[in-house]
Amino acid sequence: MKKRFVFYIHSFAGLLSGLFILLMSLSGAALVFHDELDGFQQPAVKMNYLNKLSVDSCYRIVQNRYPHAQVSNCSLPENNRQPFSFFIYDSSYKSGTRAMEVFLHPETGKILNARGGSDDIQHNFMSWLSKFHNSFHLDKKGEWLLGFFALVFLISLITGLILFRKSIGAVLLFRKAVYRKGNLHQLIGVYALVFNFMIAVTGFWMQRYVFKKDFYASYNYTPVLKPSPPLSFSFDSAYQALKKNHPDFTASVIYFAQSKKGKTAVYGSRASNSFIHSKKLADAVFLDSSGAVAKTRFVNEISSDDRYDIINSQLHMGKYGGMPVKIIYCLFGLAGSFLSITGFLLWLRRKKNA
């Protein structure tokens, strides 16, 4: 009777979250290669003399081209084949309510292209897919659905483990009796068990905020588009000074201050960081209006709770370990989609034989 009840819960949870698992598995498997795939939709760069422009120069070029824009942030090129990428809010695109991405040639400063953000599926598919994976493009409703289905998925995994725990050894020892066509769902479940548990737990932890009271509070904030002021200091000089004190720090993304009282945030990573931390966004340095370091937020300086949240996020997205880890995440991510499909086929077969 107990086993039958657990089986009922497993089947119900699997059916309820089946489509969610399929969509999240397929989109997640692709998002592991976000940067690589997005590169196909970025303008090609060819440098002749390897004389990379300064951030100061690029900022001025963007402001001259979009004088009324709010310049939010800049992603620095990682190599000589990538452009500078500026995210700005300008009235020429969606009345300034959505960010647009502007690409600059790193040597000539020529504006190569501009595209929309997560709502521009034609020119920025990976950004669109990322938002789909995070909220189904349904804003807070989508975020709540993610949290709910992550919990249901976790329940389906726990009940599946209870039901088939005695078969785990037989599967891992390659006993012929369990390697049958009808056992495909069970086989995939066993081999992907640890990965799926990790994805379900980390995903639920990232979405736990949707079960808190603050999530349902209404906010009437209306963003106001204000042109960004010129840089109040030379970023490149400030960065050189920063590198003298922290030589192993490499900047990746710059968020520009929108007033003299504001701070310019420089996100990046130090070579001394643990492998589990992102190579782009693990650390942050905040510069004041003179370019001096106002404070640092290195990953080893933050609270243990915040550090756990960062590690949880890295584990969920596979942003560590380089290409080998990405390939493993992609393959196991696809296994999750097959788990959903085979589970649904089993349900259809049992319903037909009933």
HUVEN-V995535 format. One record per run of one state. SS is the DSSP state (2 for helix, 1 for strand, 0 for the rest). FROM is the first residue (numbers start at 1). TO is the last residue. If there is no record, write none. Layout:
ss-><SS/SS>
from-><FROM/FROM>
to-><TO/TO>
//
This chain:
ss-><0/2/0/2/0/2/0/1/0/1/0/2/0/1/0/1/0/2/0/2/0/2/0/2/0/2/0/2/0/2/0/2/0/1/0/1/0/1/0/1/0/2/0/2/0>
from-><1/2/32/34/42/55/66/70/76/84/90/94/97/100/105/111/117/125/136/139/173/176/179/181/192/193/207/208/212/213/217/235/246/249/256/264/271/283/288/293/298/304/318/323/354>
to-><1/31/33/41/54/65/69/75/83/89/93/96/99/104/110/116/124/135/138/172/175/178/180/191/192/206/207/211/212/216/234/245/248/255/263/270/282/287/292/297/303/317/322/353/354>
//
